[in-house]
Amino acid sequence: MNTAVVVTPYERLGQEAGIRQLVSRFYALMDELPEAYTVRQMHPESLTGSAQSLFEFLSGWLGGPPLYERKKGHPRLRMRHAPYTVNQVVRDEWMLCMTQAISEQVPDLVFRQWLLETFGQMADHLLNAGDASSCSAH
């Protein structure tokens, strides 16, 4: 009998408190880093609503409570980001902030690399301008 315990990324990041910390640092970096100027300009002046939505999305996406889906239904990330120009610059600036936030919070190198690859794939999926390839997956 297999008695292995599966630990979700949500749990490994520290559950609600850990996800909130990651999101808070991510948006602080978006405000602090001049290299994130383009992606920051796509957001409202107050990042409170954006931070809450990202927290709710990441909660379910990383294996915790599906808060976002309970409030707004399926995330449909490409559809929800379609009104915005998400080009390589925006993607890279977003990833710069997320990479630094994850790197500061996640000491386990293997888990950190997995998170960065997973977030990178999501960011690539949202590309909708420039050299972005069309994708019909939702």
C-alpha positions in Angstrom: 0.0 0.0 0.0 1.3 3.4 -1.0 1.1 5.8 2.0 3.0 8.7 0.4 1.7 12.0 1.4 1.2 14.5 -1.5 2.1 18.0 -0.6 0.7 20.7 -2.9 2.7 23.7 -4.0 0.1 25.7 -2.0 1.2 23.9 1.1 4.9 24.1 0.3 4.6 27.9 -0.1 3.0 28.3 3.3 -0.7 28.1 2.4 -2.7 31.3 2.6 0.0 33.3 4.5 2.7 32.2 2.1 0.7 33.0 -1.0 -0.3 36.4 0.4 3.4 37.1 1.1 4.4 36.1 -2.5 1.7 38.3 -4.0 2.5 41.2 -1.8 6.2 41.1 -2.6 5.4 40.6 -6.3 3.4 43.8 -6.5 5.9 45.7 -4.3 8.5 44.8 -6.8 6.3 45.9 -9.7 6.2 49.3 -7.9 9.9 49.4 -7.0 11.7 48.1 -10.1 12.1 50.6 -13.0 12.6 47.6 -15.2 8.9 46.7 -14.5 7.5 50.1 -15.8 5.6 48.8 -18.8 3.7 46.1 -16.9 3.1 48.4 -14.0 1.4 50.9 -16.3 -1.1 48.2 -17.3 -2.4 48.1 -13.7 -4.6 50.6 -11.8 -2.9 53.0 -9.5 -4.0 51.0 -6.5 -2.8 47.4 -6.7 -5.1 46.2 -4.0 -7.7 44.6 -6.3 -5.1 43.1 -8.6 -3.3 41.6 -5.6 -6.5 40.1 -4.3 -7.4 38.6 -7.7 -3.9 37.1 -8.0 -4.0 35.7 -4.5 -7.3 34.1 -5.2 -6.2 32.7 -8.5 -2.9 31.3 -7.1 -4.6 29.7 -4.2 -6.5 27.4 -6.5 -3.9 27.1 -9.2 -1.3 25.9 -6.7 -3.6 23.3 -5.1 -5.3 25.2 -2.3 -8.9 26.5 -2.0 -10.3 27.5 -5.5 -11.2 31.0 -4.3 -11.0 32.6 -7.7 -13.3 30.0 -9.3 -15.8 30.4 -6.5 -16.1 34.1 -7.1 -15.6 34.5 -10.9 -15.8 31.0 -12.4 -13.1 29.4 -14.6 -10.0 31.7 -14.8 -9.9 31.7 -18.6 -6.6 33.6 -18.4 -6.2 34.3 -22.1 -9.8 35.6 -22.4 -9.4 37.8 -19.3 -6.1 39.2 -20.5 -7.3 39.7 -24.1 -8.1 43.4 -23.7 -4.5 44.1 -22.8 -1.4 44.0 -25.0 0.7 41.2 -23.6 3.9 41.2 -25.6 7.3 39.8 -24.7 8.3 43.0 -22.8 5.2 42.8 -20.6 5.7 39.1 -20.1 9.4 39.5 -19.2 8.7 42.4 -16.8 6.0 40.3 -15.1 8.4 37.4 -14.8 11.2 39.6 -13.5 9.0 40.6 -10.5 7.7 37.0 -10.0 11.2 35.5 -10.3 12.6 37.9 -7.6 9.6 37.3 -5.3 9.9 33.5 -5.6 13.6 33.6 -5.2 13.4 35.6 -2.0 10.7 33.3 -0.5 11.6 29.8 -1.7 15.0 28.4 -0.5 14.5 24.9 -2.0 16.2 25.2 -5.4 14.3 22.3 -7.0 11.0 23.6 -5.9 12.0 27.2 -6.9 13.0 26.1 -10.4 9.7 24.2 -10.8 7.7 27.3 -9.8 9.7 29.5 -12.2 9.2 27.1 -15.1 5.5 26.8 -14.3 4.9 30.5 -14.0 7.0 31.0 -17.1 4.7 28.6 -19.0 1.7 30.5 -17.8 3.2 33.9 -18.8 4.1 32.5 -22.2 0.5 31.3 -22.6 -0.8 34.9 -22.1 1.3 36.4 -25.0 -1.1 37.9 -27.4 0.9 40.5 -29.3 4.2 40.7 -31.2 5.6 37.3 -32.0 3.0 35.5 -29.9 1.7 32.3 -31.4 -2.0 31.8 -31.4 -3.3 29.3 -28.9 -6.8 28.1 -28.5 -6.2 26.3 -25.2 -8.1 27.7 -22.2 
